[in-house]
Amino acid sequence: MKRIALLALLLAPMTSFAIPVQWTLDGFLISNFQPGGTAEGSFVYDADTGVFSDIALTTTGSVTGGLSYTTVIDNAFYLSFYQAGASGDDPTIALQLNGIFLSSLTNAGGVLTVNPETNVAFFAEYLCGGVNDCSQGFGFAMTNWYAWNDTPSTLTGRAMTSVDEPGSLALFGAASLMALFVRRRRKA
């Protein structure tokens, strides 16, 4: 019985891995009528837990002058992010990745098309009255983007190196100590 319990303790950490995916923008052109700027950066998303981390998206050369986006918008139709420092009912700007739904982000990674239709304008940066009303359909489009020269923008996801969860490491350590204790006890 002790051997079975020991074996279960030793094998448990082997099944506990969290492998999130880092998603990176390719640096697409954003414009109202001609190439104007880029939006780029990355974020990490774990589809198993639904948790975003390390959000670092930026725009440059747009009518907003270039901003940083660091928080995901939970109630958005498409994948969207708040401007850094946004809070409460203060007006804020959001970055929307049209064509990308939350369900598109899996732990398998891959390449997703952001603006799927060429020669069709999608708004990328838009002004919201505040973080509470910043979902698709609300706000004023400040910068539209096109798939310029028939080249759609992409969001590329690659799995990050697997990392043991802290609880699994503690469990593995406890199992190792128990095995050592049982072995020394038998010798005595």
N, C-alpha and C positions, 0 to 999 in steps of 0.2 A: 504494500500500500504506500509506504514511504517513497519507494522508487517511482511509482506512478505520479505521485504529487510532485516529486523533484523534477521529473521529466516534463510535466506540464508547466512548471515554473520556468524551466530553461527554454522551452519552445515558445512561450507566450510572446517574448519581445520580437521574435522573428516575423510576426504577423502585423506588427504595429509600426507602419511607416506612413509618413505624410509626404506626398510628392506634389507640391504645387507647381504651377506653370507660370513662367514669366512671359507676358505678352508685350511685344514691341511694335510701335508704329514705324512705318517705313519712311516717314518724312514727306508727306504728300503736299501738293500745292493747294493753297486755299485762295479763293478769289471771287469777286463779284462778276467780273467780265474777262479777266486775264490773269496769268499767273501772278500771285501776290506774295505768298509766304509759305511757311511750312508749319506743320504740327508734328511733333515727335516726342519720343520718350517711351516709358514702359510702366507696367504695373504687374504685380504678382496676384494670382487668383487661385484658390484651392476650391475646385468644384465639389469636393466631398463635404467640406465644411461651409462653403458659401462665403468665405472670408477673403477680402481684398487686403493687400498690404503693399508697402513700398510704391505708392502711386506717385509718379513723377512725370507728368505730361506738360509740355510747353508749346506755345505758339509764338512765331516770330513773323514780322512783316505784314501783319494783318491790321485792320482798322483799329483794333483794340490796342495796338502797339506792342503786343506780345505779353502773354500772361502764363502763370503756372497754375496747374490744376492738380489737387492733391486728395480730393474726397469724392467717392462715388455717390451718385444720386440714386437712392433706392427705388423711387417710384417712377423712374423714367421708362418710356416705351422702348427706346433704344439705349444702348450703353452710353451713359453721360456722366460727366464729372463737374464738381463745383470748382470755382476759382479758389485758390489758396486763401485762407483766412475768412471764408464766407461763414456767416452766422446769422441766426434769427431772421428778422424781417427786413434787413438791410438789402438794398439792391445788389445783385451779384451777377457775374457772367458765368455761363456754363459752356462746356465743350461737349458736343454730341458726336458720337461715332455712328453715323447712320448705316443701317444694314446689319449691325451687330446687336444681337439680343443676348441677354445674360445666359440663356440656355445654349448659346453658341460656344460659350467658353467651357470646354471640357478639360479634364486632366490629361487627355491625349495630345493636346496642343494642335499644331497644324497652321495653315494659312487661311485667314478669313478675309473676304473682300469688304472694305469699309463702305465705299460709295459705289454700289454695284452697277449703276446705270451711267454710261458715258453721255456727255452733253446735257445732263439733267442736274440742276442746281440743288444741293442739299445745304441747309445751314449748319455751320460748324460751331460758331460761337454765337451765343444769343444772350440777351439781357433778361434777367428775371427780376420780379419784384422782391424776392427773398428766397431763402432756401426752402420755405414751406410751399411755394407755388412754382417750383422749378422743374417741371416735368414736360414731356413733349406736348405741344399744343399751347403751352404758355410761353410768354416771353416774346421778345422782338429780335429777329435775326439781324446780327451785326455783320457777319462775314459768311458769305456762301462759298461752297467749294464745288468744283467740278472734277470729274475724272479727266484731267487735262491731257490733251493729245491721245485720247483713248487709253490712257494708262490708269487703271483704278488703283486706289490706295489699298494697302493691306495691313493687317494686324497679324503678326507672326508669333505663335506660341511654342515655346520649347520647355520640356520638363526640366526642372531644376534637379540637382543631385539629391537623392533621397537622404533624409535625415531622420535618425531615431527620435521619437518623441521623448521628452524628459522623463515621463512616467515609465516608459519602457526601459530606459537606462537604469532607473532606480529598481525596477522589478528584476532586471537581469543581475544587478549587484546583490540584491537580497537573496536571489536564488544561488548565486555563487558562494556567498557566505554560508548559506544553509548546507550546501554540498560539502564545503570544507569542514563545517562543524560535525556533520554526520560521519564523514570519513575519519576524523580524529577520534571521535567517540568510539567507533568500531575498533580502532587499534588499541585503545585502552582496555 
